[in-house]
Amino acid sequence: MLSSVTWPCAALCEADLAARTTLAVGGRVAWLLEPATPGEFVSAWRAALERGFSPRVLGGGANLIVDEGLHPCVVVTTARMTRLFRAGLEENAEACGFERALAAGEGGDPVLFAWAGVPIPGLVRAARELGWTGLEGLVGVPGHLGGGVAMNAGGRWGEMWDVVESVELLSPTGEEIELRRTDARPKYRDGNLAGAVVLAAWLRLEHGNPDEIRQRMRDYLSQKSAAQPVTERSAGCVFKNPDRELSGGRSAGHLLEASGAKGMRRGDALVSPKHANFIVNPGKARPSDVLALVEDMRRAVLDRTGIQLETEVKIWRGPGTDPPTPPG
C-alpha cells in the first residue's frame, strides 16, 4: 500500500496539485513530499531514488501545466523552505555557514542567502525594504526562488541570474553541488543547470536609494499590469520568444496576436485578450483544455508564419491510471 510508505519529512499520499499551481489546474500525484529545510530536501530526494522513483521538484507552481489523472511519481516541493537570511549578521551565520556568511556580509555588503522556497515577490520586497537594488525587474514575477534560478526568470528589466553569486544544487542522482556565477552559463529562460535542483542561492545586490527603488518597482509593475494579465490565474508566458532573425525581431506574443490567437478558447481555458502569449483560467479549466489550447496557439503561428514556437511553460504529461507500489 502506498499509504504505508514512510518518508524522512512531511508527506501526502495522492495529493492534488491543482491548488499548488498558479493556473489552478492539474491532476494528483502518488506522493508529495514537503521538506522544511535544504537538508530535509536532500534526504527526501535520496529516499525517493532508493525506492525506485525518479522524483520531480515543485516550486511555486508557476510556469507549469500538470496533466490530469493520477501521476505515478514522487514530487518534492519547496513550499516550506521559505527562509531568507541577510549575510553578515552573526545570528544568521549558522544557517548560512559561519565563515562564508560573515565574510559575505563583511562591511555591510548587500548579500542575501535564500532557500529555494522563498517566494520571488517576498524576495523583491525584502530587498526593497533593505534599500538594495538589483531585483526590481522581477516585480510581479510569481513562483519561488528555486524555479526562478532554474529558469532564469525575468524580462526586459532584468533576470534572476543578474544577481546570483552562487547556487547550492542537488543533482538528479542526489549529489550536492555548488555552482558559482563565474562557472555558470545561464541562457534566455534557462539557468542551464543540467537537471539539477536548486536548494539555495547567494544573491549579491547593490546599495541603492530606497525611494528610487520603490518608484522603479511601481513603474515596472504598472507597465506589466497594462500589458499582461498579472492578477489572473495563469502559468505565465506559454512560449519562448523565437530567434530574432527567424521572426524578424517579433516576439512570441506579437506572432500569436498576428495569427489571431487572442481570445482563442477551449472550455474555460482562454488566451488572454490582454496578451496573446498567456492562457488564463477564468473558471474551471481542465488540463486537457489548456493543453489543447497550447497546440491551437502553436498551430496558428506555424500555419501563418512557418515558425514553430517552443514552449516556455513546463508540461507534466501522461500519467498512468494507477501508481505502482514502490519497492521496499
C-alpha positions in Angstrom: 0.0 0.0 0.0 1.3 3.4 -0.9 0.0 4.9 2.3 2.2 2.6 4.4 5.4 4.1 3.0 7.4 6.3 5.3 9.5 9.3 4.3 12.1 11.5 6.1 9.8 14.6 6.0 6.1 15.5 5.9 4.4 13.6 3.1 1.0 13.5 1.4 -0.4 10.4 -0.4 -2.3 11.0 -3.7 -2.0 14.8 -3.3 -4.0 17.2 -5.6 -1.6 19.5 -7.4 -4.2 21.9 -8.9 -4.2 24.2 -5.9 -0.4 24.3 -6.0 -0.1 25.7 -9.5 -0.7 29.4 -10.5 -3.0 28.2 -13.3 -5.1 26.2 -10.8 -5.3 23.0 -13.0 -3.8 19.6 -12.6 -4.1 16.1 -11.5 -2.9 14.2 -8.5 0.5 12.7 -7.6 1.3 9.4 -5.9 3.4 11.2 -3.2 4.0 14.8 -2.4 7.0 15.3 -0.1 7.3 18.6 1.9 10.7 19.1 3.4 11.2 22.1 5.6 14.9 22.6 5.1 17.5 22.0 2.3 18.9 19.1 4.4 15.4 17.5 4.6 15.0 18.1 0.8 18.2 16.1 0.2 17.1 13.3 2.4 13.7 13.2 0.8 15.1 13.2 -2.7 17.6 10.4 -1.9 14.8 8.3 -0.3 12.7 8.6 -3.4 15.6 7.4 -5.5 16.2 4.5 -3.2 12.6 3.4 -3.6 12.9 3.4 -7.4 11.2 6.7 -8.2 12.6 9.5 -10.4 11.5 12.4 -8.3 10.3 15.8 -9.6 10.5 19.1 -8.0 7.6 21.6 -7.5 8.2 25.2 -6.5 5.5 27.9 -6.6 3.7 26.2 -9.4 4.3 29.0 -11.9 5.3 28.2 -15.4 3.8 24.7 -15.1 0.9 22.8 -16.6 0.1 19.4 -14.9 -1.9 16.9 -16.9 -5.0 15.3 -15.3 -5.1 11.9 -13.7 -3.0 10.2 -11.0 0.7 10.7 -11.8 2.6 7.6 -10.6 5.6 9.5 -9.2 7.1 11.4 -6.3 7.1 15.2 -6.2 9.3 17.0 -3.7 8.0 20.6 -3.1 10.0 23.6 -1.8 6.8 25.2 -0.4 8.0 25.0 3.3 11.6 26.1 2.5 11.0 29.8 2.9 13.9 31.1 5.0 15.7 34.2 3.8 18.9 35.4 5.5 20.9 38.6 5.4 24.6 37.7 5.3 27.0 39.4 7.8 24.7 39.0 10.8 26.0 36.7 13.4 22.5 35.3 14.3 22.2 34.2 10.6 25.6 32.7 10.3 24.9 29.2 11.4 22.0 28.8 8.9 24.2 30.1 6.0 27.5 28.5 7.1 29.5 30.6 9.6 32.6 31.6 7.8 31.1 32.3 4.4 28.0 34.1 5.8 30.1 36.5 7.9 32.6 37.1 5.2 29.9 37.7 2.5 28.3 40.4 4.5 31.5 42.0 5.9 31.4 45.7 5.7 27.7 45.7 5.2 27.9 44.2 1.7 24.3 43.7 0.3 24.2 39.9 0.2 21.2 37.6 0.7 21.1 33.9 1.3 17.8 32.4 0.3 16.4 28.9 0.4 14.7 27.6 -2.7 11.1 28.1 -1.5 11.4 31.8 -0.8 8.6 33.4 -2.9 10.0 35.8 -5.5 7.6 38.6 -4.6 8.8 38.3 -0.9 12.4 38.4 -2.0 11.8 41.5 -4.1 10.1 43.2 -1.1 12.8 42.3 1.3 15.5 43.8 -1.0 13.3 47.0 -1.3 13.0 47.3 2.4 16.8 47.0 2.9 17.4 49.6 0.2 19.2 47.2 -2.0 18.9 47.3 -5.8 19.1 44.6 -8.4 15.8 42.7 -8.1 13.3 45.4 -9.1 12.9 43.8 -12.6 11.4 40.7 -11.0 8.5 42.6 -9.5 5.2 40.9 -10.5 7.0 37.6 -11.2 5.3 34.7 -9.4 6.9 31.4 -8.1 9.8 30.6 -5.9 13.5 31.4 -6.0 14.5 27.9 -7.0 12.3 27.9 -10.1 13.4 31.5 -10.9 17.1 30.5 -10.8 16.4 27.2 -12.8 14.5 29.1 -15.5 16.4 32.4 -15.3 13.2 34.2 -14.6 12.8 37.9 -15.6 12.2 40.1 -18.6 13.1 43.4 -20.2 14.2 44.9 -16.9 16.4 42.2 -15.6 16.8 38.5 -15.0 17.4 36.4 -11.9 21.0 35.4 -12.8 21.9 39.1 -13.0 22.3 38.9 -9.1 23.1 35.3 -8.4 26.6 34.8 -7.0 26.4 31.1 -6.4 23.8 28.3 -6.2 23.7 25.2 -4.0 22.3 22.4 -6.1 21.2 18.8 -5.9 22.0 16.6 -8.9 19.3 14.3 -10.3 21.3 11.4 -8.7 21.3 13.1 -5.3 24.8 14.6 -5.2 25.2 18.1 -3.6 27.0 20.7 -5.9 27.9 24.3 -5.6 27.8 26.3 -8.9 29.4 29.8 -8.9 28.3 32.5 -11.2 31.8 32.5 -12.9 31.2 28.9 -13.9 27.6 29.2 -14.9 26.3 29.6 -18.4 22.7 30.8 -17.9 20.7 31.5 -21.1 17.4 33.1 -22.0 14.8 31.4 -19.8 17.2 28.7 -18.9 19.6 28.6 -15.9 21.4 25.8 -17.7 21.6 23.6 -14.6 21.6 20.3 -16.4 18.6 19.0 -14.5 20.0 19.8 -11.1 17.6 21.1 -8.4 18.2 24.5 -6.6 18.4 24.1 -2.8 19.5 27.7 -2.0 21.3 30.7 -3.6 23.6 33.5 -2.7 22.4 36.8 -4.2 24.7 39.9 -4.4 22.9 43.2 -4.8 23.9 46.8 -4.6 23.1 49.6 -2.3 20.6 52.0 -3.7 18.2 54.8 -2.9 15.0 53.3 -1.3 12.7 55.9 -2.8 14.2 55.3 -6.3 13.9 51.6 -5.9 10.2 51.9 -4.9 9.5 54.2 -7.8 11.1 51.8 -10.3 9.1 48.9 -8.9 5.9 50.9 -9.2 6.7 51.9 -12.8 7.7 48.3 -13.9 4.6 46.8 -12.2 2.3 49.4 -13.8 3.7 48.6 -17.3 3.4 44.9 -16.7 -0.2 45.2 -15.5 -1.1 47.2 -18.5 0.2 44.6 -20.9 -0.1 41.3 -19.0 -2.8 39.5 -17.0 -0.8 39.7 -13.8 -3.8 39.4 -11.5 -5.4 36.5 -13.3 -4.7 32.7 -12.9 -2.2 31.8 -15.5 1.1 29.9 -15.9 3.0 32.9 -17.3 4.2 33.1 -20.9 3.3 29.9 -22.8 6.0 30.2 -25.5 9.6 31.4 -25.6 10.5 34.2 -27.9 11.9 32.7 -31.2 15.2 33.5 -32.8 15.1 37.2 -33.7 16.5 36.6 -37.2 13.9 33.9 -37.9 11.0 36.0 -36.6 12.1 39.4 -37.9 12.5 40.6 -34.4 8.9 39.8 -33.4 8.2 38.2 -30.0 6.1 35.2 -29.4 3.3 37.4 -28.2 3.4 39.5 -31.4 3.4 36.4 -33.6 0.5 34.9 -31.7 -1.5 38.1 -31.9 -0.9 38.5 -35.6 -2.0 34.9 -36.0 -5.4 35.5 -34.3 -4.6 33.7 -31.1 -6.1 36.4 -28.8 -9.4 35.2 -27.5 -9.0 31.6 -28.5 -10.7 29.2 -26.2 -11.0 25.6 -25.2 -13.6 25.1 -22.4 -12.7 27.5 -19.7 -9.1 27.9 -20.9 -8.7 31.2 -22.6 -5.9 33.0 -24.5 -5.8 36.3 -22.6 -7.4 39.3 -24.5 -4.7 41.4 -22.9 -1.6 39.4 -24.1 -1.7 36.6 -26.7 1.1 34.6 -25.0 -0.8 33.9 -21.8 -3.5 31.3 -21.1 -5.8 32.3 -18.3 -8.2 30.2 -16.2 -11.3 32.4 -15.5 -13.4 29.5 -14.5 -12.9 25.8 -14.1 -10.5 24.9 -16.9 -9.3 21.3 -17.2 -5.7 20.4 -18.0 -6.9 18.8 -21.3 -8.5 22.2 -22.3 -5.2 24.0 -21.5 -3.0 21.5 -23.4 -5.3 21.5 -26.4 -5.2 25.3 -26.4 -1.4 25.4 -26.3 -1.4 23.3 -29.5 -4.0 25.5 -31.1 -1.8 28.5 -30.5 1.3 26.8 -31.8 -0.5 25.7 -34.9 -1.9 29.1 -35.6 1.6 30.7 -35.7 3.0 27.8 -37.7 0.3 28.0 -40.3 0.6 31.7 -40.7 4.4 32.2 -40.4 6.1 28.8 -40.7 7.7 29.4 -37.3 7.5 26.6 -34.8 7.2 28.1 -31.3 8.9 26.4 -28.3 7.0 26.2 -25.0 8.4 28.1 -22.1 5.9 26.6 -19.7 6.8 23.2 -18.4 4.3 20.4 -19.0 3.9 17.2 -16.9 2.1 14.8 -19.2 0.6 11.4 -19.5 0.1 9.8 -16.1 -0.9 6.2 -15.8 -4.2 5.2 -14.2 -2.7 3.7 -11.1 0.6 4.4 -9.3 2.9 1.4 -8.9 3.8 0.1 -5.5 7.3 1.4 -4.8 10.0 -1.3 -4.0 10.8 -1.6 -0.3 
